[in-house]
């Protein structure tokens, strides 16, 4: 499960069409973006604010992508092995 910052970044990246397009729009490298998306590091506040601007700019698109992300999370949880 991801934290709220990571989820917001994931949502913005999905809305922007993937990591390559998002790295341009969010003004960061794809390597840094990948680290933040993977949860290895927290994104800086300035980048998070740009991601939130993307989300707030089109709430209807954000809602559609959020539903898709939730379905993917549910699917991953259902297929995860039980320890």
TORMAR-983207 format. One record per atom (N, C-alpha, C, O): residue number from 1; residue in three letters; atom name; x, y, z. Coordinates in steps of 0.02 Angstrom, whole numbers, plus 50000, padded with zeros to 5 digits. Each point is the difference from the previous one (the first is absolute). Layout:
+-----+-----+----+-------+-------+-------+
|   k |   r |  a |    px |    py |    pz |
+-----+-----+----+-------+-------+-------+
| NUM | ala | CA |     X |     Y |     Z |
...
+-----+-----+----+-------+-------+-------+
REM end
This chain:
+-----+-----+----+-------+-------+-------+
|   k |   r |  a |    px |    py |    pz |
+-----+-----+----+-------+-------+-------+
|   1 | unk |  N | 50042 | 49941 | 50000 |
|   1 | unk | CA | 49958 | 50059 | 50000 |
|   1 | unk |  C | 50045 | 50062 | 50000 |
|   1 | unk |  O | 50051 | 50001 | 50033 |
|   2 | unk |  N | 49929 | 50049 | 49931 |
|   2 | unk | CA | 50040 | 50060 | 49994 |
|   2 | unk |  C | 49975 | 50054 | 50047 |
|   2 | unk |  O | 49943 | 49998 | 50023 |
|   3 | unk |  N | 50101 | 50050 | 49992 |
|   3 | unk | CA | 49980 | 50055 | 50043 |
|   3 | unk |  C | 49964 | 50054 | 49958 |
|   3 | unk |  O | 50002 | 49996 | 49938 |
|   4 | unk |  N | 49965 | 50052 | 50093 |
|   4 | unk | CA | 49962 | 50050 | 49962 |
|   4 | unk |  C | 50042 | 50040 | 49950 |
|   4 | unk |  O | 49976 | 50016 | 49945 |
|   5 | unk |  N | 50086 | 50000 | 50072 |
|   5 | unk | CA | 50042 | 50037 | 49954 |
|   5 | unk |  C | 50015 | 49958 | 49938 |
|   5 | unk |  O | 49997 | 50024 | 49944 |
|   6 | unk |  N | 50020 | 49913 | 50068 |
|   6 | unk | CA | 50015 | 49955 | 49945 |
|   6 | unk |  C | 49938 | 49990 | 49956 |
|   6 | unk |  O | 50005 | 49999 | 49939 |
|   7 | unk |  N | 49937 | 49993 | 50092 |
|   7 | unk | CA | 49938 | 49991 | 49962 |
|   7 | unk |  C | 49985 | 50060 | 49957 |
|   7 | unk |  O | 49980 | 49993 | 49942 |
|   8 | unk |  N | 50030 | 50067 | 50085 |
|   8 | unk | CA | 49987 | 50061 | 49961 |
|   8 | unk |  C | 50048 | 50003 | 49940 |
|   8 | unk |  O | 49979 | 50018 | 49945 |
|   9 | unk |  N | 50083 | 49964 | 50066 |
|   9 | unk | CA | 50049 | 50001 | 49946 |
|   9 | unk |  C | 49982 | 49947 | 49947 |
|   9 | unk |  O | 50004 | 50013 | 49941 |
|  10 | unk |  N | 49977 | 49928 | 50081 |
|  10 | unk | CA | 49980 | 49947 | 49954 |
|  10 | unk |  C | 49940 | 50023 | 49958 |
|  10 | unk |  O | 49998 | 49989 | 49940 |
|  11 | unk |  N | 49954 | 50043 | 50092 |
|  11 | unk | CA | 49941 | 50024 | 49966 |
|  11 | unk |  C | 50019 | 50053 | 49948 |
|  11 | unk |  O | 49976 | 49997 | 49943 |
|  12 | unk |  N | 50066 | 50050 | 50075 |
|  12 | unk | CA | 50021 | 50052 | 49953 |
|  12 | unk |  C | 50038 | 49970 | 49941 |
|  12 | unk |  O | 49989 | 50020 | 49943 |
|  13 | unk |  N | 50054 | 49932 | 50070 |
|  13 | unk | CA | 50038 | 49967 | 49946 |
|  13 | unk |  C | 49951 | 49964 | 49953 |
|  13 | unk |  O | 50009 | 50004 | 49939 |
|  14 | unk |  N | 49942 | 49962 | 50088 |
|  14 | unk | CA | 49950 | 49966 | 49958 |
|  14 | unk |  C | 49963 | 50051 | 49957 |
|  14 | unk |  O | 49988 | 49989 | 49941 |
|  15 | unk |  N | 49992 | 50066 | 50089 |
|  15 | unk | CA | 49963 | 50052 | 49964 |
|  15 | unk |  C | 50042 | 50031 | 49944 |
|  15 | unk |  O | 49973 | 50019 | 49949 |
|  16 | unk |  N | 50092 | 49985 | 50062 |
|  16 | unk | CA | 50044 | 50031 | 49951 |
|  16 | unk |  C | 50022 | 49952 | 49945 |
|  16 | unk |  O | 50033 | 50020 | 49953 |
|  17 | unk |  N | 49950 | 49917 | 50053 |
|  17 | unk | CA | 50015 | 49952 | 49948 |
|  17 | unk |  C | 50062 | 49959 | 50010 |
|  17 | unk |  O | 50026 | 49971 | 49952 |
|  18 | unk |  N | 49999 | 50025 | 50109 |
|  18 | unk | CA | 50058 | 49958 | 50014 |
|  18 | unk |  C | 50060 | 50040 | 50025 |
|  18 | unk |  O | 49999 | 50062 | 50003 |
|  19 | unk |  N | 50052 | 49901 | 50016 |
|  19 | unk | CA | 50059 | 50030 | 50032 |
|  19 | unk |  C | 50038 | 50049 | 49956 |
|  19 | unk |  O | 50022 | 50052 | 50023 |
|  20 | unk |  N | 49986 | 49932 | 49913 |
|  20 | unk | CA | 50038 | 50044 | 49955 |
|  20 | unk |  C | 49967 | 50068 | 49994 |
|  20 | unk |  O | 50032 | 50052 | 50007 |
|  21 | unk |  N | 49903 | 49947 | 49978 |
|  21 | unk | CA | 49963 | 50063 | 49994 |
|  21 | unk |  C | 49997 | 50037 | 50067 |
|  21 | unk |  O | 50006 | 50061 | 50002 |
|  22 | unk |  N | 49984 | 49902 | 50051 |
|  22 | unk | CA | 49995 | 50031 | 50066 |
|  22 | unk |  C | 50065 | 50031 | 50021 |
|  22 | unk |  O | 50000 | 50054 | 50031 |
|  23 | unk |  N | 50056 | 49915 | 49954 |
|  23 | unk | CA | 50065 | 50029 | 50020 |
|  23 | unk |  C | 50010 | 50068 | 49967 |
|  23 | unk |  O | 50029 | 50045 | 50030 |
|  24 | unk |  N | 49948 | 49962 | 49908 |
|  24 | unk | CA | 50005 | 50065 | 49966 |
|  24 | unk |  C | 49955 | 50051 | 50034 |
|  24 | unk |  O | 50022 | 50055 | 50016 |
|  25 | unk |  N | 49915 | 49927 | 49993 |
|  25 | unk | CA | 49952 | 50046 | 50030 |
|  25 | unk |  C | 50017 | 50019 | 50071 |
|  25 | unk |  O | 49993 | 50057 | 50021 |
|  26 | unk |  N | 50031 | 49893 | 50018 |
|  26 | unk | CA | 50016 | 50012 | 50070 |
|  26 | unk |  C | 50071 | 50026 | 50010 |
|  26 | unk |  O | 50022 | 50012 | 50056 |
|  27 | unk |  N | 50015 | 49995 | 49889 |
|  27 | unk | CA | 50067 | 50028 | 50000 |
|  27 | unk |  C | 50048 | 49961 | 50045 |
|  27 | unk |  O | 50031 | 50027 | 50046 |
|  28 | unk |  N | 49974 | 49908 | 49940 |
|  28 | unk | CA | 50045 | 49956 | 50038 |
|  28 | unk |  C | 50025 | 49945 | 49953 |
|  28 | unk |  O | 49974 | 49992 | 49945 |
|  29 | unk |  N | 50076 | 49972 | 50077 |
|  29 | unk | CA | 50025 | 49945 | 49959 |
|  29 | unk |  C | 49957 | 49938 | 50009 |
|  29 | unk |  O | 49966 | 49992 | 50051 |
|  30 | unk |  N | 50035 | 49964 | 49899 |
|  30 | unk | CA | 49962 | 49938 | 50006 |
|  30 | unk |  C | 50027 | 49956 | 50056 |
|  30 | unk |  O | 49963 | 49963 | 50031 |
|  31 | unk |  N | 50103 | 50040 | 49981 |
|  31 | unk | CA | 50030 | 49961 | 50054 |
|  31 | unk |  C | 49975 | 50021 | 50068 |
|  31 | unk |  O | 49982 | 49958 | 50041 |
|  32 | unk |  N | 50016 | 50108 | 49971 |
|  32 | unk | CA | 49974 | 50024 | 50064 |
|  32 | unk |  C | 49926 | 49984 | 50006 |
|  32 | unk |  O | 49977 | 49977 | 50053 |
|  33 | unk |  N | 49987 | 50033 | 49894 |
|  33 | unk | CA | 49928 | 49986 | 50001 |
|  33 | unk |  C | 49988 | 49927 | 50016 |
|  33 | unk |  O | 49955 | 49983 | 50039 |
|  34 | unk |  N | 50084 | 49973 | 49932 |
|  34 | unk | CA | 49993 | 49929 | 50012 |
|  34 | unk |  C | 50013 | 49983 | 50074 |
|  34 | unk |  O | 49965 | 49958 | 50029 |
|  35 | unk |  N | 50084 | 50075 | 50001 |
|  35 | unk | CA | 50015 | 49989 | 50071 |
|  35 | unk |  C | 49941 | 50021 | 50044 |
|  35 | unk |  O | 49983 | 49965 | 50047 |
|  36 | unk |  N | 49987 | 50091 | 49936 |
|  36 | unk | CA | 49943 | 50024 | 50040 |
|  36 | unk |  C | 49939 | 49956 | 49989 |
|  36 | unk |  O | 49963 | 49986 | 50047 |
|  37 | unk |  N | 50027 | 49993 | 49891 |
|  37 | unk | CA | 49942 | 49956 | 49986 |
|  37 | unk |  C | 50007 | 49933 | 50034 |
|  37 | unk |  O | 49950 | 49970 | 50022 |
|  38 | unk |  N | 50111 | 50006 | 49984 |
|  38 | unk | CA | 50012 | 49936 | 50032 |
|  38 | unk |  C | 49999 | 50003 | 50076 |
|  38 | unk |  O | 50005 | 49949 | 50034 |
|  39 | unk |  N | 49988 | 50112 | 49992 |
|  39 | unk | CA | 49997 | 50008 | 50073 |
|  39 | unk |  C | 50067 | 49997 | 50035 |
|  39 | unk |  O | 50003 | 49999 | 50061 |
|  40 | unk |  N | 50051 | 50001 | 49900 |
|  40 | unk | CA | 50067 | 49997 | 50031 |
|  40 | unk |  C | 50017 | 50066 | 50033 |
|  40 | unk |  O | 50037 | 50002 | 50049 |
|  41 | unk |  N | 49937 | 50052 | 49922 |
|  41 | unk | CA | 50011 | 50067 | 50027 |
|  41 | unk |  C | 49935 | 50039 | 49997 |
|  41 | unk |  O | 49958 | 49986 | 49957 |
|  42 | unk |  N | 50034 | 50062 | 50088 |
|  42 | unk | CA | 49942 | 50045 | 49996 |
|  42 | unk |  C | 50017 | 50056 | 49951 |
|  42 | unk |  O | 50056 | 50026 | 50001 |
|  43 | unk |  N | 49896 | 49993 | 49957 |
|  43 | unk | CA | 50014 | 50055 | 49953 |
|  43 | unk |  C | 50005 | 50067 | 50038 |
|  43 | unk |  O | 49970 | 50008 | 50053 |
|  44 | unk |  N | 50069 | 50039 | 49919 |
|  44 | unk | CA | 50003 | 50065 | 50032 |
|  44 | unk |  C | 49932 | 50035 | 49996 |
|  44 | unk |  O | 49960 | 49986 | 49956 |
|  45 | unk |  N | 50028 | 50058 | 50091 |
|  45 | unk | CA | 49935 | 50034 | 50003 |
|  45 | unk |  C | 49986 | 50038 | 49935 |
|  45 | unk |  O | 49943 | 50001 | 49978 |
|  46 | unk |  N | 50107 | 50030 | 49992 |
|  46 | unk | CA | 49989 | 50038 | 49939 |
|  46 | unk |  C | 49974 | 49955 | 49944 |
|  46 | unk |  O | 49956 | 50020 | 49962 |
|  47 | unk |  N | 50071 | 49920 | 50032 |
|  47 | unk | CA | 49976 | 49953 | 49949 |
|  47 | unk |  C | 49930 | 49975 | 50017 |
|  47 | unk |  O | 49958 | 49994 | 49956 |
|  48 | unk |  N | 50031 | 49993 | 50107 |
|  48 | unk | CA | 49934 | 49978 | 50021 |
|  48 | unk |  C | 49947 | 50053 | 49985 |
|  48 | unk |  O | 49944 | 49984 | 49980 |
|  49 | unk |  N | 50073 | 50079 | 50029 |
|  49 | unk | CA | 49954 | 50054 | 49985 |
|  49 | unk |  C | 49985 | 50003 | 49925 |
|  49 | unk |  O | 49943 | 50013 | 49981 |
|  50 | unk |  N | 50107 | 49976 | 49978 |
|  50 | unk | CA | 49988 | 49999 | 49927 |
|  50 | unk |  C | 49955 | 49941 | 49982 |
|  50 | unk |  O | 49956 | 50006 | 49957 |
|  51 | unk |  N | 50054 | 49936 | 50075 |
|  51 | unk | CA | 49957 | 49942 | 49988 |
|  51 | unk |  C | 49928 | 50015 | 50021 |
|  51 | unk |  O | 49953 | 49982 | 49965 |
|  52 | unk |  N | 50039 | 50050 | 50091 |
|  52 | unk | CA | 49933 | 50018 | 50023 |
|  52 | unk |  C | 49967 | 50049 | 49953 |
|  52 | unk |  O | 49939 | 49997 | 49990 |
|  53 | unk |  N | 50099 | 50049 | 49982 |
|  53 | unk | CA | 49973 | 50047 | 49950 |
|  53 | unk |  C | 49972 | 49962 | 49940 |
|  53 | unk |  O | 49947 | 50017 | 49974 |
|  54 | unk |  N | 50089 | 49931 | 50004 |
|  54 | unk | CA | 49977 | 49959 | 49944 |
|  54 | unk |  C | 49933 | 49967 | 50018 |
|  54 | unk |  O | 49953 | 50001 | 49960 |
|  55 | unk |  N | 50043 | 49972 | 50100 |
|  55 | unk | CA | 49939 | 49966 | 50023 |
|  55 | unk |  C | 49941 | 50050 | 50004 |
|  55 | unk |  O | 49945 | 49985 | 49978 |
|  56 | unk |  N | 50068 | 50072 | 50052 |
|  56 | unk | CA | 49947 | 50050 | 50010 |
|  56 | unk |  C | 49979 | 50034 | 49935 |
|  56 | unk |  O | 49945 | 50028 | 49996 |
|  57 | unk |  N | 50098 | 49970 | 49954 |
|  57 | unk | CA | 49984 | 50032 | 49936 |
|  57 | unk |  C | 49945 | 49963 | 49963 |
|  57 | unk |  O | 49964 | 50031 | 49961 |
|  58 | unk |  N | 50028 | 49904 | 50051 |
|  58 | unk | CA | 49948 | 49961 | 49966 |
|  58 | unk |  C | 49972 | 49948 | 50048 |
|  58 | unk |  O | 50018 | 49941 | 49996 |
|  59 | unk |  N | 49938 | 50080 | 50050 |
|  59 | unk | CA | 49975 | 49954 | 50050 |
|  59 | unk |  C | 49962 | 49940 | 49972 |
|  59 | unk |  O | 50002 | 49945 | 50029 |
|  60 | unk |  N | 49964 | 50063 | 49914 |
|  60 | unk | CA | 49964 | 49944 | 49971 |
|  60 | unk |  C | 50049 | 49947 | 49975 |
|  60 | unk |  O | 49990 | 49940 | 50011 |
|  61 | unk |  N | 50063 | 50081 | 49956 |
|  61 | unk | CA | 50051 | 49953 | 49977 |
|  61 | unk |  C | 50035 | 49967 | 50060 |
|  61 | unk |  O | 50014 | 49940 | 49999 |
|  62 | unk |  N | 49999 | 50099 | 50052 |
|  62 | unk | CA | 50031 | 49974 | 50061 |
|  62 | unk |  C | 49956 | 49946 | 50031 |
|  62 | unk |  O | 50026 | 49948 | 50022 |
|  63 | unk |  N | 49909 | 50063 | 49980 |
|  63 | unk | CA | 49954 | 49951 | 50029 |
|  63 | unk |  C | 50001 | 49935 | 49961 |
|  63 | unk |  O | 50000 | 49946 | 50029 |
|  64 | unk |  N | 50000 | 50060 | 49904 |
|  64 | unk | CA | 50001 | 49939 | 49959 |
|  64 | unk |  C | 50065 | 49960 | 50012 |
|  64 | unk |  O | 49998 | 49939 | 50007 |
|  65 | unk |  N | 50058 | 50097 | 49995 |
|  65 | unk | CA | 50063 | 49965 | 50011 |
|  65 | unk |  C | 50004 | 49972 | 50071 |
|  65 | unk |  O | 50028 | 49946 | 50010 |
|  66 | unk |  N | 49944 | 50089 | 50039 |
|  66 | unk | CA | 50000 | 49975 | 50068 |
|  66 | unk |  C | 49962 | 49934 | 50005 |
|  66 | unk |  O | 50020 | 49955 | 50036 |
|  67 | unk |  N | 49924 | 50041 | 49929 |
|  67 | unk | CA | 49960 | 49938 | 49999 |
|  67 | unk |  C | 50041 | 49943 | 49969 |
|  67 | unk |  O | 50000 | 49944 | 50026 |
|  68 | unk |  N | 50034 | 50071 | 49919 |
|  68 | unk | CA | 50042 | 49948 | 49968 |
|  68 | unk |  C | 50056 | 49978 | 50045 |
|  68 | unk |  O | 50015 | 49940 | 50004 |
|  69 | unk |  N | 50018 | 50107 | 50031 |
|  69 | unk | CA | 50054 | 49982 | 50046 |
|  69 | unk |  C | 49974 | 49958 | 50058 |
|  69 | unk |  O | 50033 | 49953 | 50021 |
|  70 | unk |  N | 49908 | 50064 | 50005 |
|  70 | unk | CA | 49971 | 49961 | 50055 |
|  70 | unk |  C | 49985 | 49929 | 49976 |
|  70 | unk |  O | 50010 | 49952 | 50038 |
|  71 | unk |  N | 49965 | 50042 | 49901 |
|  71 | unk | CA | 49986 | 49933 | 49974 |
|  71 | unk |  C | 50065 | 49960 | 49992 |
|  71 | unk |  O | 50001 | 49940 | 50014 |
|  72 | unk |  N | 50052 | 50092 | 49963 |
|  72 | unk | CA | 50064 | 49966 | 49994 |
|  72 | unk |  C | 50026 | 49978 | 50068 |
|  72 | unk |  O | 50026 | 49944 | 50007 |
|  73 | unk |  N | 49967 | 50099 | 50043 |
|  73 | unk | CA | 50021 | 49982 | 50068 |
|  73 | unk |  C | 49961 | 49940 | 50026 |
|  73 | unk |  O | 50028 | 49954 | 50030 |
|  74 | unk |  N | 49907 | 50046 | 49958 |
|  74 | unk | CA | 49958 | 49945 | 50022 |
|  74 | unk |  C | 50019 | 49935 | 49965 |
|  74 | unk |  O | 50003 | 49947 | 50031 |
|  75 | unk |  N | 50011 | 50058 | 49905 |
|  75 | unk | CA | 50020 | 49941 | 49961 |
|  75 | unk |  C | 50067 | 49973 | 50026 |
|  75 | unk |  O | 50008 | 49939 | 50007 |
|  76 | unk |  N | 50039 | 50106 | 50007 |
|  76 | unk | CA | 50066 | 49978 | 50027 |
|  76 | unk |  C | 49991 | 49966 | 50068 |
|  76 | unk |  O | 50031 | 49950 | 50014 |
|  77 | unk |  N | 49926 | 50079 | 50028 |
|  77 | unk | CA | 49988 | 49971 | 50066 |
|  77 | unk |  C | 49969 | 49931 | 49996 |
|  77 | unk |  O | 50018 | 49955 | 50038 |
|  78 | unk |  N | 49937 | 50037 | 49915 |
|  78 | unk | CA | 49966 | 49935 | 49992 |
|  78 | unk |  C | 50047 | 49947 | 49974 |
|  78 | unk |  O | 49992 | 49941 | 50016 |
|  79 | unk |  N | 50057 | 50078 | 49944 |
|  79 | unk | CA | 50045 | 49951 | 49971 |
|  79 | unk |  C | 50065 | 49991 | 50041 |
|  79 | unk |  O | 50042 | 49958 | 49984 |
|  80 | unk |  N | 49965 | 50081 | 50069 |
|  80 | unk | CA | 50061 | 49994 | 50042 |
|  80 | unk |  C | 49998 | 49936 | 50039 |
|  80 | unk |  O | 49948 | 49980 | 50027 |
|  81 | unk |  N | 50109 | 49986 | 49978 |
|  81 | unk | CA | 50002 | 49938 | 50039 |
|  81 | unk |  C | 49990 | 50014 | 50075 |
|  81 | unk |  O | 50023 | 50051 | 50026 |
|  82 | unk |  N | 49944 | 49904 | 50006 |
|  82 | unk | CA | 49989 | 50006 | 50072 |
|  82 | unk |  C | 50058 | 49965 | 50036 |
|  82 | unk |  O | 50017 | 49943 | 49985 |
|  83 | unk |  N | 50012 | 50093 | 50062 |
|  83 | unk | CA | 50058 | 49973 | 50038 |
|  83 | unk |  C | 49979 | 49969 | 50065 |
|  83 | unk |  O | 50042 | 49975 | 50037 |
+-----+-----+----+-------+-------+-------+
REM end
